[in-house]
Amino acid sequence: MFNVGRPFRLHLPYQVLGGWELTDGQALVIDDGGYGITAASTAADLIRGYGGGQLEWLEQHHPTQHDQ
């Protein structure tokens, strides 16, 4: 299975964004369908770039036979 890293939600005062921390430590967040993706060297840098916020780490779901 392809592993893109750890998924998270970035909670900001005005919205919640989905993203991933890659295996090399870089962090990506999907801003909006119209704006695209924002990347940072670390999740901490990503939070600082948005002026603050809180990360909620999500469990990775691996499909089983029953999910299909």
Secondary structure, 3 states (H helix, E strand, C coil): CCCCCEEEEEECCCCEEEEEECCCCCEEEEEECCCEEEEECCHHHHHHHCCCCEEEECCCCCCCHHHC
